[in-house]
């Protein structure tokens, strides 16, 4: 009785592979070509989106809605910085600062609640 762990892991990894493939096709169609380095630099945005959306870096769980809100915040920040003609190096610095501030606020509220 119970949940078959091996079957569930297989299904999760299969689903993630399928979704990664779909994401690769969508990215290649958006950019216009396929390359190995096409997704470099998205890691910071993904982590910052999750942290801004409420996922704790000290453990715990977040919500899909929170991750979407965080992604919207990061996308708005990226678009705003590009519209203001901020140099790409400074864009990375500012996005990193947003991530650091979000982590500090998360740690502060997590420790103050305990």
C-alpha positions as CSV (number, residue, x, y, z in Angstrom):
1,X,0.0,0.0,0.0
2,X,1.1,3.6,-0.3
3,X,2.7,5.5,-3.2
4,X,5.1,3.8,-5.6
5,X,8.1,6.1,-5.2
6,X,10.0,4.8,-8.2
7,X,7.0,5.2,-10.5
8,X,6.3,8.7,-9.3
9,X,10.0,9.7,-9.8
10,X,10.0,8.3,-13.2
11,X,6.8,10.2,-14.1
12,X,8.2,13.4,-12.7
13,X,11.4,13.2,-14.6
14,X,9.6,12.2,-17.8
15,X,7.3,15.2,-17.4
16,X,10.2,17.5,-16.7
17,X,12.0,16.2,-19.8
18,X,9.0,16.8,-21.9
19,X,8.4,20.3,-20.6
20,X,12.1,21.1,-21.0
21,X,12.0,20.0,-24.6
22,X,8.9,22.1,-25.3
23,X,10.6,25.1,-23.6
24,X,13.7,24.6,-25.8
25,X,11.5,24.6,-29.0
26,X,9.7,27.7,-27.8
27,X,13.0,29.5,-27.0
28,X,14.5,28.5,-30.4
29,X,11.4,29.8,-32.2
30,X,11.5,33.0,-30.2
31,X,15.3,33.6,-30.8
32,X,15.2,32.3,-34.4
33,X,18.0,29.7,-33.9
34,X,19.1,26.9,-31.6
35,X,22.3,27.0,-29.7
36,X,23.8,25.4,-26.6
37,X,24.2,28.8,-24.9
38,X,20.7,30.0,-25.6
39,X,19.5,29.7,-22.0
40,X,22.5,31.1,-20.2
41,X,21.8,33.9,-17.8
42,X,18.2,32.8,-17.0
43,X,19.3,31.1,-13.8
44,X,19.4,34.4,-11.9
45,X,16.0,35.4,-13.1
46,X,14.5,32.0,-12.2
47,X,15.9,32.0,-8.7
48,X,15.0,35.7,-8.1
49,X,11.5,35.1,-9.4
50,X,11.0,32.3,-6.9
51,X,12.4,34.2,-4.0
52,X,10.4,37.3,-4.8
53,X,7.4,35.2,-5.1
54,X,7.7,34.0,-1.5
55,X,9.7,30.8,-1.7
56,X,11.9,30.8,1.4
57,X,15.7,30.2,1.0
58,X,15.7,28.7,4.5
59,X,13.3,25.9,3.6
60,X,9.6,25.6,3.2
61,X,7.5,25.9,0.1
62,X,6.2,28.6,-2.2
63,X,3.1,28.8,-4.4
64,X,2.7,28.8,-8.2
65,X,0.9,32.2,-7.9
66,X,3.8,33.6,-5.9
67,X,6.3,32.4,-8.5
68,X,4.3,33.9,-11.3
69,X,4.1,37.2,-9.4
70,X,7.9,37.1,-8.9
71,X,8.4,36.3,-12.6
72,X,6.2,39.3,-13.5
73,X,8.3,41.5,-11.2
74,X,11.6,40.3,-12.7
75,X,10.3,40.7,-16.3
76,X,9.1,44.2,-15.5
77,X,12.5,45.0,-14.0
78,X,14.3,43.6,-17.1
79,X,12.1,45.5,-19.5
80,X,12.4,48.7,-17.5
81,X,16.2,48.5,-17.4
82,X,16.3,47.8,-21.1
83,X,14.0,50.7,-21.9
84,X,16.2,53.1,-19.8
85,X,19.2,51.9,-21.8
86,X,21.1,50.6,-18.8
87,X,24.3,48.8,-19.7
88,X,24.0,45.0,-19.6
89,X,26.6,44.7,-16.9
90,X,24.6,47.1,-14.6
91,X,21.4,45.2,-15.4
92,X,23.0,42.0,-13.9
93,X,24.2,44.0,-10.9
94,X,20.8,45.5,-10.3
95,X,19.0,42.2,-10.7
96,X,21.5,40.6,-8.3
97,X,20.8,43.4,-5.8
98,X,17.1,42.7,-6.0
99,X,17.8,39.1,-5.3
100,X,20.0,39.9,-2.3
101,X,17.5,42.3,-0.9
102,X,14.7,39.7,-1.3
103,X,16.8,37.0,0.5
104,X,17.7,39.4,3.3
105,X,14.0,40.4,3.8
106,X,13.1,36.7,3.7
107,X,15.7,35.8,6.3
108,X,14.7,38.7,8.5
109,X,11.0,37.8,8.5
110,X,11.7,34.1,9.0
111,X,13.9,34.8,12.0
112,X,11.5,37.4,13.5
113,X,8.6,35.0,13.3
114,X,10.5,32.3,15.3
